[in-house]
């Protein structure tokens, strides 16, 4: 399997898993960025769902990275996962 066809499958895999974990699957997006070390997958979810993707003590995030590691071995291409945390759009009154 070539690198170009493998990348969409890794993106689709992380997207599918993340969509099943969150309350707002329409807000899930995964962007792939290739560099000399491999491909970085940046996962963005709704700010209210970040905790669901990270999990207690980071267990869910670690599991996602473990699955991605298995994909990396099978496809002979290094993938890493970044979970992008964006601040909520609410303003706090002082």
N, CA, C and O atoms as CSV, one atom per row, in Angstrom:
chain,resi,resn,atom,element,x,y,z
A,1,UNK,N,N,0.854,-1.176,0.000
A,1,UNK,CA,C,0.000,0.000,0.000
A,1,UNK,C,C,0.893,1.229,0.000
A,1,UNK,O,O,1.811,1.322,0.814
A,2,UNK,N,N,0.645,2.160,-0.885
A,2,UNK,CA,C,1.491,3.338,-0.991
A,2,UNK,C,C,1.144,4.348,0.095
A,2,UNK,O,O,0.074,4.306,0.701
A,3,UNK,N,N,2.091,5.258,0.316
A,3,UNK,CA,C,1.914,6.271,1.353
A,3,UNK,C,C,0.689,7.145,1.090
A,3,UNK,O,O,-0.062,7.456,2.015
A,4,UNK,N,N,0.484,7.544,-0.172
A,4,UNK,CA,C,-0.616,8.448,-0.489
A,4,UNK,C,C,-1.976,7.813,-0.252
A,4,UNK,O,O,-2.921,8.504,0.128
A,5,UNK,N,N,-2.092,6.503,-0.470
A,5,UNK,CA,C,-3.374,5.855,-0.213
A,5,UNK,C,C,-3.514,5.448,1.248
A,5,UNK,O,O,-4.629,5.242,1.729
A,6,UNK,N,N,-2.398,5.330,1.957
A,6,UNK,CA,C,-2.446,4.946,3.362
A,6,UNK,C,C,-2.888,6.106,4.238
A,6,UNK,O,O,-3.608,5.910,5.217
A,7,UNK,N,N,-2.457,7.319,3.889
A,7,UNK,CA,C,-2.764,8.476,4.723
A,7,UNK,C,C,-4.267,8.698,4.886
A,7,UNK,O,O,-4.719,8.907,6.011
A,8,UNK,N,N,-5.061,8.662,3.810
A,8,UNK,CA,C,-6.507,8.842,4.012
A,8,UNK,C,C,-7.114,7.768,4.910
A,8,UNK,O,O,-8.044,8.061,5.662
A,9,UNK,N,N,-6.616,6.534,4.852
A,9,UNK,CA,C,-7.186,5.494,5.703
A,9,UNK,C,C,-6.885,5.751,7.180
A,9,UNK,O,O,-7.725,5.473,8.036
A,10,UNK,N,N,-5.702,6.277,7.487
A,10,UNK,CA,C,-5.370,6.612,8.876
A,10,UNK,C,C,-6.230,7.771,9.353
A,10,UNK,O,O,-6.707,7.768,10.487
A,11,UNK,N,N,-6.430,8.763,8.490
A,11,UNK,CA,C,-7.282,9.908,8.833
A,11,UNK,C,C,-8.714,9.432,9.053
A,11,UNK,O,O,-9.360,9.830,10.022
A,12,UNK,N,N,-9.208,8.587,8.161
A,12,UNK,CA,C,-10.572,8.068,8.286
A,12,UNK,C,C,-10.738,7.248,9.559
A,12,UNK,O,O,-11.773,7.331,10.219
A,13,UNK,N,N,-9.725,6.456,9.909
A,13,UNK,CA,C,-9.779,5.643,11.122
A,13,UNK,C,C,-9.903,6.518,12.364
A,13,UNK,O,O,-10.781,6.288,13.195
A,14,UNK,N,N,-9.038,7.513,12.498
A,14,UNK,CA,C,-9.079,8.403,13.667
A,14,UNK,C,C,-10.386,9.189,13.684
A,14,UNK,O,O,-10.974,9.389,14.747
A,15,UNK,N,N,-10.842,9.633,12.522
A,15,UNK,CA,C,-12.112,10.366,12.440
A,15,UNK,C,C,-13.269,9.495,12.910
A,15,UNK,O,O,-14.112,9.950,13.683
A,16,UNK,N,N,-13.317,8.262,12.457
A,16,UNK,CA,C,-14.414,7.358,12.827
A,16,UNK,C,C,-14.414,7.068,14.332
A,16,UNK,O,O,-15.470,7.066,14.965
A,17,UNK,N,N,-13.247,6.826,14.892
A,17,UNK,CA,C,-13.160,6.548,16.328
A,17,UNK,C,C,-13.570,7.778,17.132
A,17,UNK,O,O,-14.344,7.673,18.084
A,18,UNK,N,N,-13.046,8.949,16.747
A,18,UNK,CA,C,-13.362,10.179,17.472
A,18,UNK,C,C,-14.855,10.499,17.385
A,18,UNK,O,O,-15.455,10.920,18.374
A,19,UNK,N,N,-15.454,10.303,16.218
A,19,UNK,CA,C,-16.891,10.574,16.058
A,19,UNK,C,C,-17.735,9.690,16.976
A,19,UNK,O,O,-18.781,10.117,17.464
A,20,UNK,N,N,-17.283,8.469,17.206
A,20,UNK,CA,C,-18.047,7.574,18.076
A,20,UNK,C,C,-17.886,7.926,19.555
A,20,UNK,O,O,-18.690,7.488,20.378
A,21,UNK,N,N,-16.872,8.701,19.902
A,21,UNK,CA,C,-16.622,9.056,21.300
A,21,UNK,C,C,-17.317,10.337,21.741
A,21,UNK,O,O,-17.640,10.486,22.920
A,22,UNK,N,N,-17.552,11.259,20.822
A,22,UNK,CA,C,-18.000,12.603,21.187
A,22,UNK,C,C,-19.512,12.776,21.062
A,22,UNK,O,O,-20.194,11.963,20.439
A,23,UNK,N,N,-20.023,13.854,21.666
A,23,UNK,CA,C,-21.440,14.195,21.572
A,23,UNK,C,C,-21.755,14.962,20.299
A,23,UNK,O,O,-22.886,14.922,19.815
A,24,UNK,N,N,-20.760,15.664,19.747
A,24,UNK,CA,C,-20.964,16.475,18.541
A,24,UNK,C,C,-20.035,15.980,17.430
A,24,UNK,O,O,-19.006,16.602,17.165
A,25,UNK,N,N,-20.390,14.862,16.776
A,25,UNK,CA,C,-19.506,14.306,15.741
A,25,UNK,C,C,-19.319,15.221,14.536
A,25,UNK,O,O,-18.327,15.105,13.816
A,26,UNK,N,N,-20.264,16.126,14.313
A,26,UNK,CA,C,-20.131,17.049,13.180
A,26,UNK,C,C,-18.979,18.029,13.368
A,26,UNK,O,O,-18.531,18.644,12.400
A,27,UNK,N,N,-18.497,18.184,14.592
A,27,UNK,CA,C,-17.401,19.116,14.878
A,27,UNK,C,C,-16.027,18.445,14.810
A,27,UNK,O,O,-15.009,19.107,15.015
A,28,UNK,N,N,-15.985,17.141,14.526
A,28,UNK,CA,C,-14.718,16.413,14.475
A,28,UNK,C,C,-14.027,16.677,13.146
A,28,UNK,O,O,-14.646,16.578,12.086
A,29,UNK,N,N,-12.744,17.013,13.204
A,29,UNK,CA,C,-11.947,17.133,11.989
A,29,UNK,C,C,-10.537,16.626,12.270
A,29,UNK,O,O,-9.997,16.816,13.360
A,30,UNK,N,N,-9.960,15.984,11.275
A,30,UNK,CA,C,-8.594,15.479,11.375
A,30,UNK,C,C,-7.828,15.999,10.165
A,30,UNK,O,O,-8.223,15.765,9.023
A,31,UNK,N,N,-6.734,16.703,10.424
A,31,UNK,CA,C,-5.886,17.232,9.361
A,31,UNK,C,C,-4.543,16.522,9.416
A,31,UNK,O,O,-3.950,16.382,10.486
A,32,UNK,N,N,-4.065,16.074,8.258
A,32,UNK,CA,C,-2.780,15.383,8.168
A,32,UNK,C,C,-1.728,16.326,7.618
A,32,UNK,O,O,-1.952,17.000,6.613
A,33,UNK,N,N,-0.575,16.374,8.281
A,33,UNK,CA,C,0.552,17.184,7.841
A,33,UNK,C,C,1.782,16.287,7.787
A,33,UNK,O,O,2.192,15.723,8.801
A,34,UNK,N,N,2.359,16.159,6.615
A,34,UNK,CA,C,3.550,15.318,6.460
A,34,UNK,C,C,4.803,16.139,6.685
A,34,UNK,O,O,4.882,17.304,6.296
A,35,UNK,N,N,5.786,15.508,7.324
A,35,UNK,CA,C,7.098,16.115,7.493
A,35,UNK,C,C,8.144,15.030,7.353
A,35,UNK,O,O,7.805,13.891,7.031
A,36,UNK,N,N,9.413,15.353,7.588
A,36,UNK,CA,C,10.488,14.370,7.381
A,36,UNK,C,C,10.390,13.179,8.334
A,36,UNK,O,O,10.887,12.099,8.015
A,37,UNK,N,N,9.772,13.350,9.474
A,37,UNK,CA,C,9.671,12.276,10.462
A,37,UNK,C,C,8.446,11.395,10.267
A,37,UNK,O,O,8.358,10.330,10.878
A,38,UNK,N,N,7.504,11.806,9.437
A,38,UNK,CA,C,6.279,11.033,9.236
A,38,UNK,C,C,5.102,11.958,9.017
A,38,UNK,O,O,5.239,13.038,8.442
A,39,UNK,N,N,3.951,11.525,9.479
A,39,UNK,CA,C,2.730,12.308,9.313
A,39,UNK,C,C,2.127,12.604,10.676
A,39,UNK,O,O,1.968,11.708,11.505
A,40,UNK,N,N,1.796,13.860,10.899
A,40,UNK,CA,C,1.147,14.277,12.138
A,40,UNK,C,C,-0.335,14.442,11.845
A,40,UNK,O,O,-0.715,15.182,10.938
A,41,UNK,N,N,-1.172,13.753,12.613
A,41,UNK,CA,C,-2.616,13.896,12.495
A,41,UNK,C,C,-3.081,14.804,13.619
A,41,UNK,O,O,-2.877,14.500,14.794
A,42,UNK,N,N,-3.703,15.915,13.262
A,42,UNK,CA,C,-4.206,16.868,14.259
A,42,UNK,C,C,-5.710,16.695,14.381
A,42,UNK,O,O,-6.459,16.948,13.438
A,43,UNK,N,N,-6.134,16.263,15.547
A,43,UNK,CA,C,-7.546,16.001,15.831
A,43,UNK,C,C,-8.151,17.203,16.536
A,43,UNK,O,O,-7.673,17.635,17.585
A,44,UNK,N,N,-9.215,17.736,15.938
A,44,UNK,CA,C,-9.961,18.848,16.553
A,44,UNK,C,C,-11.375,18.372,16.815
A,44,UNK,O,O,-12.007,17.754,15.958
A,45,UNK,N,N,-11.869,18.671,18.019
A,45,UNK,CA,C,-13.253,18.364,18.378
A,45,UNK,C,C,-13.844,19.606,19.030
A,45,UNK,O,O,-13.133,20.569,19.315
A,46,UNK,N,N,-15.139,19.575,19.261
A,46,UNK,CA,C,-15.799,20.669,19.964
A,46,UNK,C,C,-15.144,20.812,21.345
A,46,UNK,O,O,-14.820,19.807,21.979
A,47,UNK,N,N,-14.947,22.042,21.811
A,47,UNK,CA,C,-14.308,22.232,23.124
A,47,UNK,C,C,-14.986,21.472,24.264
A,47,UNK,O,O,-14.322,21.094,25.229
A,48,UNK,N,N,-16.290,21.245,24.168
A,48,UNK,CA,C,-16.982,20.504,25.229
A,48,UNK,C,C,-16.693,19.004,25.166
A,48,UNK,O,O,-16.973,18.282,26.123
A,49,UNK,N,N,-16.134,18.527,24.044
A,49,UNK,CA,C,-15.867,17.097,23.873
A,49,UNK,C,C,-14.402,16.718,24.052
A,49,UNK,O,O,-14.059,15.540,23.954
A,50,UNK,N,N,-13.544,17.678,24.310
A,50,UNK,CA,C,-12.111,17.388,24.434
A,50,UNK,C,C,-11.854,16.352,25.528
A,50,UNK,O,O,-11.038,15.449,25.346
A,51,UNK,N,N,-12.531,16.474,26.635
A,51,UNK,CA,C,-12.351,15.525,27.739
A,51,UNK,C,C,-12.720,14.102,27.363
A,51,UNK,O,O,-12.109,13.154,27.856
A,52,UNK,N,N,-13.703,13.940,26.504
A,52,UNK,CA,C,-14.107,12.600,26.068
A,52,UNK,C,C,-13.036,11.962,25.192
A,52,UNK,O,O,-12.837,10.748,25.237
A,53,UNK,N,N,-12.350,12.770,24.398
A,53,UNK,CA,C,-11.302,12.247,23.524
A,53,UNK,C,C,-10.026,11.966,24.307
A,53,UNK,O,O,-9.297,11.028,23.986
A,54,UNK,N,N,-9.752,12.766,25.329
A,54,UNK,CA,C,-8.555,12.558,26.143
A,54,UNK,C,C,-8.784,11.436,27.152
A,54,UNK,O,O,-7.907,10.593,27.342
A,55,UNK,N,N,-9.940,11.413,27.798
A,55,UNK,CA,C,-10.257,10.361,28.754
A,55,UNK,C,C,-9.633,10.595,30.112
A,55,UNK,O,O,-8.833,11.512,30.296
A,56,UNK,N,N,-10.010,9.749,31.067
A,56,UNK,CA,C,-9.464,9.863,32.419
A,56,UNK,C,C,-7.978,9.536,32.386
A,56,UNK,O,O,-7.562,8.489,31.890
A,57,UNK,N,N,-7.192,10.458,32.927
A,57,UNK,CA,C,-5.735,10.347,32.987
A,57,UNK,C,C,-5.123,10.098,31.616
A,57,UNK,O,O,-4.044,9.515,31.517
A,58,UNK,N,N,-5.808,10.536,30.548
A,58,UNK,CA,C,-5.273,10.407,29.196
A,58,UNK,C,C,-5.351,9.018,28.598
A,58,UNK,O,O,-4.691,8.733,27.598
A,59,UNK,N,N,-6.152,8.148,29.201
A,59,UNK,CA,C,-6.205,6.761,28.735
A,59,UNK,C,C,-6.770,6.618,27.332
A,59,UNK,O,O,-6.264,5.825,26.538
A,60,UNK,N,N,-7.816,7.379,27.018
A,60,UNK,CA,C,-8.411,7.281,25.681
A,60,UNK,C,C,-7.435,7.809,24.638
A,60,UNK,O,O,-7.273,7.192,23.585
A,61,UNK,N,N,-6.785,8.928,24.906
A,61,UNK,CA,C,-5.791,9.475,23.984
A,61,UNK,C,C,-4.642,8.487,23.793
A,61,UNK,O,O,-4.164,8.302,22.674
A,62,UNK,N,N,-4.201,7.859,24.866
A,62,UNK,CA,C,-3.125,6.874,24.776
A,62,UNK,C,C,-3.556,5.681,23.930
A,62,UNK,O,O,-2.760,5.140,23.163
A,63,UNK,N,N,-4.808,5.275,24.069
A,63,UNK,CA,C,-5.329,4.164,23.265
A,63,UNK,C,C,-5.388,4.525,21.784
A,63,UNK,O,O,-5.056,3.705,20.927
A,64,UNK,N,N,-5.810,5.750,21.485
A,64,UNK,CA,C,-5.821,6.210,20.090
A,64,UNK,C,C,-4.410,6.183,19.516
A,64,UNK,O,O,-4.213,5.780,18.370
A,65,UNK,N,N,-3.434,6.610,20.303
A,65,UNK,CA,C,-2.051,6.615,19.836
A,65,UNK,C,C,-1.512,5.193,19.665
A,65,UNK,O,O,-0.707,4.940,18.769
A,66,UNK,N,N,-1.950,4.270,20.516
A,66,UNK,CA,C,-1.541,2.873,20.385
A,66,UNK,C,C,-2.074,2.280,19.086
A,66,UNK,O,O,-1.346,1.591,18.371
A,67,UNK,N,N,-3.339,2.545,18.780
A,67,UNK,CA,C,-3.930,2.070,17.529
A,67,UNK,C,C,-3.184,2.667,16.341
A,67,UNK,O,O,-2.891,1.967,15.372
A,68,UNK,N,N,-2.879,3.954,16.418
A,68,UNK,CA,C,-2.150,4.618,15.345
A,68,UNK,C,C,-0.739,4.037,15.207
A,68,UNK,O,O,-0.201,3.956,14.103
A,69,UNK,N,N,-0.153,3.639,16.321
A,69,UNK,CA,C,1.160,2.983,16.283
A,69,UNK,C,C,1.107,1.657,15.550
A,69,UNK,O,O,2.031,1.311,14.814
A,70,UNK,N,N,0.017,0.907,15.750
A,70,UNK,CA,C,-0.150,-0.362,15.038
A,70,UNK,C,C,-0.316,-0.129,13.541
A,70,UNK,O,O,0.209,-0.888,12.726
A,71,UNK,N,N,-1.040,0.914,13.189
A,71,UNK,CA,C,-1.201,1.287,11.781
A,71,UNK,C,C,0.159,1.670,11.197
A,71,UNK,O,O,0.480,1.305,10.066
A,72,UNK,N,N,0.952,2.403,11.970
A,72,UNK,CA,C,2.279,2.821,11.527
A,72,UNK,C,C,3.157,1.621,11.196
A,72,UNK,O,O,3.855,1.618,10.182
A,73,UNK,N,N,3.123,0.616,12.039
A,73,UNK,CA,C,3.932,-0.589,11.821
A,73,UNK,C,C,3.463,-1.315,10.564
A,73,UNK,O,O,4.273,-1.728,9.733
A,74,UNK,N,N,2.163,-1.463,10.437
A,74,UNK,CA,C,1.625,-2.193,9.287
A,74,UNK,C,C,1.930,-1.478,7.972
A,74,UNK,O,O,2.271,-2.127,6.983
A,75,UNK,N,N,1.810,-0.144,7.950
A,75,UNK,CA,C,1.987,0.616,6.716
A,75,UNK,C,C,3.420,1.092,6.497
A,75,UNK,O,O,3.714,1.718,5.478
A,76,UNK,N,N,4.318,0.800,7.446
A,76,UNK,CA,C,5.718,1.225,7.357
A,76,UNK,C,C,5.831,2.741,7.171
A,76,UNK,O,O,6.631,3.229,6.373
A,77,UNK,N,N,5.024,3.455,7.915
A,77,UNK,CA,C,5.042,4.923,7.876
A,77,UNK,C,C,4.689,5.424,9.265
A,77,UNK,O,O,3.729,4.947,9.871
A,78,UNK,N,N,5.445,6.371,9.771
A,78,UNK,CA,C,5.227,6.864,11.135
A,78,UNK,C,C,4.086,7.875,11.177
A,78,UNK,O,O,4.076,8.851,10.426
A,79,UNK,N,N,3.129,7.628,12.066
A,79,UNK,CA,C,2.029,8.551,12.319
A,79,UNK,C,C,2.072,8.967,13.779
A,79,UNK,O,O,2.383,8.164,14.658
A,80,UNK,N,N,1.757,10.231,14.026
A,80,UNK,CA,C,1.613,10.690,15.404
A,80,UNK,C,C,0.312,11.474,15.503
A,80,UNK,O,O,-0.183,12.008,14.510
A,81,UNK,N,N,-0.230,11.537,16.706
A,81,UNK,CA,C,-1.520,12.179,16.925
A,81,UNK,C,C,-1.369,13.355,17.873
A,81,UNK,O,O,-0.785,13.234,18.950
A,82,UNK,N,N,-1.903,14.494,17.454
A,82,UNK,CA,C,-2.001,15.673,18.326
A,82,UNK,C,C,-3.476,15.974,18.516
A,82,UNK,O,O,-4.238,16.035,17.551
A,83,UNK,N,N,-3.872,16.161,19.766
A,83,UNK,CA,C,-5.244,16.565,20.057
A,83,UNK,C,C,-5.204,18.054,20.321
A,83,UNK,O,O,-4.606,18.508,21.297
A,84,UNK,N,N,-5.840,18.806,19.449
A,84,UNK,CA,C,-5.807,20.265,19.527
A,84,UNK,C,C,-6.907,20.728,20.467
A,84,UNK,O,O,-8.091,20.484,20.235
A,85,UNK,N,N,-6.493,21.398,21.527
A,85,UNK,CA,C,-7.458,21.934,22.490
A,85,UNK,C,C,-7.646,23.412,22.208
A,85,UNK,O,O,-6.699,24.196,22.281
A,86,UNK,N,N,-8.867,23.784,21.887
A,86,UNK,CA,C,-9.174,25.185,21.629
A,86,UNK,C,C,-10.026,25.703,22.774
A,86,UNK,O,O,-10.864,24.983,23.316
A,87,UNK,N,N,-9.806,26.946,23.132
A,87,UNK,CA,C,-10.565,27.556,24.224
A,87,UNK,C,C,-12.033,27.703,23.834
A,87,UNK,O,O,-12.362,27.919,22.668
A,88,UNK,N,N,-12.887,27.584,24.810
A,88,UNK,CA,C,-14.316,27.786,24.558
A,88,UNK,C,C,-14.558,29.228,24.145
A,88,UNK,O,O,-13.813,30.122,24.547
A,89,UNK,N,N,-15.588,29.462,23.351
A,89,UNK,CA,C,-15.880,30.786,22.812
A,89,UNK,C,C,-16.653,31.673,23.792
A,89,UNK,O,O,-17.164,32.722,23.399
A,90,UNK,N,N,-16.742,31.269,25.047
A,90,UNK,CA,C,-17.473,32.045,26.051
A,90,UNK,C,C,-16.558,33.089,26.670
A,90,UNK,O,O,-15.358,32.856,26.809
A,91,UNK,N,N,-17.106,34.223,27.038
A,91,UNK,CA,C,-16.324,35.236,27.725
A,91,UNK,C,C,-16.734,35.248,29.200
A,91,UNK,O,O,-17.917,35.223,29.538
A,92,UNK,N,N,-15.735,35.286,30.048
A,92,UNK,CA,C,-16.009,35.298,31.491
A,92,UNK,C,C,-16.134,36.732,31.963
A,92,UNK,O,O,-15.338,37.587,31.573
A,93,UNK,N,N,-17.111,37.002,32.787
A,93,UNK,CA,C,-17.266,38.356,33.320
A,93,UNK,C,C,-16.439,38.499,34.585
A,93,UNK,O,O,-16.460,37.630,35.456
A,94,UNK,N,N,-15.715,39.597,34.676
A,94,UNK,CA,C,-14.831,39.815,35.834
A,94,UNK,C,C,-15.516,40.675,36.860
A,94,UNK,O,O,-14.936,40.971,37.904
